[in-house]
Structures are given as structure tokens and as C-alpha cells.
Amino acid sequence: MNSLSCPARHIKRLNTRRILQFILASPCVALGGRTWSLRRCFHQSERRLAEQAELAVKSEGPKIAESSFWKEYRETLNIERPNFPWSDKATIDASHIGVTKYTAVGYLTSVTTLSETLVFGRVWSGSQSESEGTILQIICRNPEQCAQLKSIRLHSPVCVTGTLGLKHASKKNKDESRPSPESYFRHQVELIPTKIDCLNTIADTHLSSEHVYPPASRHLQIRFDTGLKRRLKFRSVIAALIRRKCLPGFQEIETPILFKSTPEGAREFLVPTRRGGYAYALPQSPQQYKQILMASGINRYFQFARCFRDEDLRADRQPEFTQIDMEMAFAGGSNVMYVVERFIKKIYAFCADWPSTLLDSQETVVNSPLPMEPFLQMPYQHAMSKHGSDKPDIRISALISQIGAAVPAQLRGMLTSIPNPVIDAFKLRLNASPKDIQRFIRKFMDSPEAEPFRSNPDGAPGICVFDSMQPLEGLQTFGFEGADQLKAIWEDQPKPSYQDETTFEDNKKFEDGDLIIMQARERLPLSGGSTALGRLRLAIYKAAIAEGLIEPDPSHRYLWVVDFPMFTPDNASDPGQGGTAGFSATHHPFTAPKTPMDVDLLLTNPLEAKADHYDLVVNGVELGGGSRRIHNAEMQRFIMMDILKMRPERINDFSHLLKALESGCPPHAGFAIGFDRFIAVLTGCESVRDVIAFPKSSKGEDMMVKSPSKITDVELARYHLAFADDLPREGAVIEEVVADDIITGETIAEKKPAAEEENDGDSAIDILFPKQ
């Protein structure tokens, strides 16, 4: 063997620090209990190995042909074409009873033995739940067929051929009508088999519709979980409806999955190639491709786009997800919002006619009134200041107010150590006595769910329960003047447009059992997606519903959140666009300013500029977002270079987009709806995992197929990669590289997160409600 034929000569081209060992495999073929060694060496060709394997098969072939698996599989290739009508609207012609031969396929779900010559079986179609409409009864009277039917394990796939007979009508259904004098309903007949074939023998595994299967057995979850199967069918029906009726005039165009790494705002998944130093990136969204389509003369585009983001996971987020992506040329934000509102209304109109039996009772959208157009538009600052979130749930009538004027110095010191803080509060009305409310809030604050709120570095929340039987009606921590000022703050609140008059007037009053939650924060402009008090407000609201203290509201309340800031100060958890300005585009660097005044602010105070961005929110869930795009290449360069201060080589990553904009790209705007979240909302599911066939876990793993998997040294070599041999030890300095820029240097140590640092002294809740 010379050096030219040795695979090791390729190692010279690898820039790694590992020595890869090429080990020659020694495969074996086991046939009929005998092992045939096919040891491979460089003197044996692939052809010779194939000849040896062929000889081994020929010598042991007769034994294999007698095995049960061989016979069973061979027979499955000869089954007759199924013709039994499983359709929901199917009927059986009366002239076919006892005459026409029918073949049905499905799962054998039960076998009932009455005697050696009378056995009943039930075959389930597998398409829906095991209801009367998806079950075919078979009846065997032949002793051999009875024995064969009893020998088949339950839930095995079977093929049954025979003639149809009429069932004996039960007393309950004795007077049941027929679809016509010449036909019968499907469930009124039974199959008398002449041939039964088991299509696949089940392994020695417990299978049952009552059994709860783990995520590693997702295929059995889907097969036996009726609700999951219905939701997947519902998802399929909605997708077909969208393509057929909901976006007239739009062209469905697929954009590439293998893209390039560009700093849009979220972390990406990279796909290495065999070309050393080069990699694809999976797209965070089709954003740049769809803008290029607008420059290509495609005026209206949409697709069901697969998107990939390497983000922290939660109930409504997956590393890969589907969004309904759309873009419109010669359009602005208002045009897109109008199209989206009509789109949503068409879906709800269809759902109102969706058979309630096809979704679990608690998962139906029929009870929600049809969303009214136009949807409410709420400015970002109002959402953050009054709801503590940029995706507000307007079913929660308890709005947040600043109550600093009513908080005496002593109470302020109990709430926080921040100098000159902002004190926010909300008042929530619960259906219980003051003592029951105290027990409820104490239980909630002691739960693990409340740990982030108890350990808030700005201070733990303060809590009061209004009780007319207590001194100062339970507001004694405010003092006489503070209690009066607190009531005046609620009395003087302006009425929001999304609250009815009765709810607004009730909220202005203080009644027994009203829960008042206070939280301190830094006196800084509101930014980000939520505040600590906003998250606590939502958590308490959900806990109160679970405890029966608030009547759940089944309606779906849609709104637009608008007037987002165009730029947001950088934070460690968001990679941004890799610029050095100290702030990043709030959504992505292609978002246009909203008004001419906002364009002028780019020259003087960019952080004050508003973006023409709009998020669609329903019941606290962000369904999607969109914006008007920057269609002028020079303005796009100005944003990247002069505002975000991105390096020239990073701006060059967008050269393809800038080139398209320079070609006379028209003004355009777009939107994307998270399809997984939308289906979860329509079916009443808390997690998108319940509407996805093969979701990832909270760790980003597919428990069924065990992905991601470990990469081998050979695969590393193929893609010119190497593992890091020397990992930094505790106390060493590590530099985090984001978008090719070194943005931070920190020591690695076991440091307590800021949220877990202990506050000095007692928390506000312990002072207001001392533990007994």
C-alpha cells in the first residue's frame, strides 16, 4: 500500500490539533445462527466482499425462508386493495350486503370470544378516535379464523377481506333510521371475513389507549392520544384553508433553507460544509429573501416558512418553527394590518363551523366571539406602563399605576434599597374573602414559581389585601394620608378604550378582598419585553383562575402593539447586530422609521425614534410581528454604518440585499404569524408542543430520535472542524465573541445570579404578612 492510496494523506489538509485514527472495520453477517466474517483489508475489493455475502445468503437462504417474519412480510405484498368506505359521509348500498367483497385495513383493538366458533373483533381505522364512526366490527364463525383472530396481538395492523352483514340492532338503536331505503350507515354493518392477514407483528410492548407514553415514544403518543391527533388534523385543515381562501392574490414562493450568517438579531444555527472555513446558516426568517422578491417584481408573496433560532426555550418557543410569512410591495404598515385582520377573521369564521366533536370541549374556539375589525392599536409605552408587557392580555382589567406619591418613606424602605425608585402597583379583584385572599397570596408567594419575584434585586413585592374590618381597611402600611392618596390615584385613572364602562367604574372602587401588589424599579425608561411587576401580575392572574378566584374569560381579545422604539440598548442576552453603538435594532435592522419626524430623530437622538413596527397579540400571546421595511439602499447603509456602527465587513454580508434595493425596489411591508402559536391559541393549548407532531424538549432535544447527536472525529475531519481541547478552568478569563466582535470579558466562577442575591433585612411580604 503506497502513500497515495492511504486515506491518511488527506489529514495534511486539516487545520486541527487532533490526530485522527482510521480504523478498518470488520463487518460480519449472521445467518441462521452462523457468523460469516467479512474482514476488510485493502487487498480485498468491494466486489469480492459482495460475492462472499451472496454465497452466505444462498447457503442459509432455505432456513431464512421458513422463519415467521419472512413469511409474514412476504404475505403483506399480496394483500388486496382496500375498498371499505371509512369516509364520514360514506353509506353502504343495500344490494352489496352479503354479495360484494370488501377489504378493510386498520388496527385490531379488541377481540371478544364467545365460543370456539364465534369470535368478535373490532378494527379501528386509525384516522380518528376509537368512536363508533371509525370502528368496523368483524365476526368470525369459522374455527380456523377464530383461532387466527385470537392469536393476533391487540393493536396490530391487519387486513380483513370478506362480505358485509347487518348488525343485530340493539334495544337502544332498534328504531334507528337508515340514510335511505336502499342504503345503510357504515356503523350498521359488520364484516364476515374470509381472509385475515396480520400486516406486522407487534413487539413485546404494552400498547393501550389508556397508557401514558413518554416523549421518547412520540409515535405512540400520536397514535393513542385522541386530542393530539385531532389537533394535528385541525392544523392540517387550517393550513389547507389558508392556502385556498385566506390570502387571495398572494403567490406562494419557497425560499432557501441553506442561507448565510448575517447579524439580524437572534442567534443562528450554522451548517458546516466540506469546503474548509465555510458554513451555511439556517434562516431566522425569510426576511432578506422576501425583500429581494419585492425588488423582483413579486408584489404579493407568502409561504409556510421554516425558521430556526438558537434561543432559550419555553412553552411557546421552539428552536425550529413554522410561520406564515407574507410581504406586500407598494404597501405600508396599515395596508398589511388590514390584510392580516381579514385573514384572522376568515379563520375564525371557519372555526365557528368546525364540528365541536373534532376538538376536545376545552379546546374549542367556537365559544370565542368573532374578532371585530379594526383591531385595537396600543402604543408600546402604554402596554409597558399599564400592563407591564409588550404583549398585554387585555382580559386582565387590573391596570398598573405609579403610586409613589402615596408611599411613605418607611414603606419605600421596606420595598427597596434603590434611591428615588419608581413604585408601581396594580389592584386585582378576586372572588373570595380577605382571609381567603391572604391564604392564596401567601401560598403563591411561597411556591417555586414565585422565586424570581421574591429574589428580585430591585426588592421583593409588597402586598396588601383591602379589608374594611381592619384598621385603615388593611392599608395601615400606607398611613392615613397615604391610604387616601392611594384611593385618589385609582379614582382619577382615565378610562382605557378597551374597557367597558361597568368594568372601569368597578375598578375605581376599593372592595373587600381586593389584592394590591406593589413593586419598586429603577427610574429608567421602560424597555424590553416585560417588567417584573408585569410578569408577577400575569402569574397571579393565572394562579387565581386555577384556584377558582377569577372566572375564566374564553374570548380571544386581539390587538396591535405599535410605536415600538426603533432601537434598544444592548444587553448581554441579545446578540444584536454586532455594532458598537451601544444599542441595536429592536427587531431587525431593516425596519423603517414610522414618520418623517422619526427620520429626523435619527440624526439627533436615535433612541427616541419610533419604528413602523406592529405586533399582533391575543390574550397575552404574541402571534406575530411585521414592519414597513427600509427600501432605499443608502438609508439602509446609513442605519447600519452610522447609527448601529457595524463594521464594513459585517455590512458587506448584506451586499446582496443592498444590491436588490439599489435596483429600484418599491416601498414594501410585511408580516409573519407564528403558525404553531396560532394553532395553540385556536385549540386552547398552553404549549406549542401540543400542536407539533415532533417537538423539541425544553433542552432543544428530540426525545424520539435522540437529536442532536454527538459528532464523530471522522465527521469533524470531513467538515474541517475540531473540538476545543483546552477548556477554560474556573477563574480564567473567557472572551465571548458575537458577530466577530469581542464584546465582553468575564471571569468564569460560580457566581450567584443577580436574581438570587439575598436582600438585606426582611422582605416586604414578611413585614406586611408576618409568618405565624
Secondary structure, DSSP 4 states (H G I P E B T S, - for coil): --TTT-GGGGGGG---SSPPP-PPP--EEEETTEEEE----TTS-HHHHHHHHHHHHHHHHHHHHTSHHHHHHHHHTTPPPP----STT-EEEGGGTTTSEEEEEEEEEEEEEEETTEEEEEEE-SSS-S-GGGEEEEEE-SHHHHHHHHHSPTT-EEEEEEEEEEPPPPSTTTT---SBTTEEEGGGEEEEEEEEEESSPPPS----TTSPPPGGGHHHHHHH-HHHHHHHHHHHHHHHHIIIIISTT-EE----SSB----SSS---EEE-SSTT-EEE--S-SHHHHHHHHTTT--EEEEEEEEE-----BTTB-SEEEEEEEEEES--HHHHHHHHHHHHHHHHHHHHTS-GGGS-GGG-STTSPPPPSSPEEEEHHHIIIIISBSS--TT----EEE-GGG--HHHHHHH---SS-EEEEEEE--SS-HHHHHHHHHHHHTSGGGHHHHT-TT-PPEEEE--TTSGGGGTGGGHHHHHHHHHHHHHTPPPPTTS-HHHHHHHHS--TT-EEEEEEE-SS---SSB-HHHHHHHHHHHHHHHTTSS-------EEEEE--BSEEE--TT--TT--SSSEEESS-TTBPBSSHHHHHHHHH-GGGPBBSEEEEEETTEEEEEEEEB---HHHHHHIIIIIS---HHHHGGGHHHHHHHHTTPPPEEEEEEEHHHHHHHHHT-SSGGGG-SS---TTS-BTTTTBS-PPPHHHHHHTT----SSPPPTT-EEEEEETTEEEEEEE------GGGPPPSS--HHHHHS---
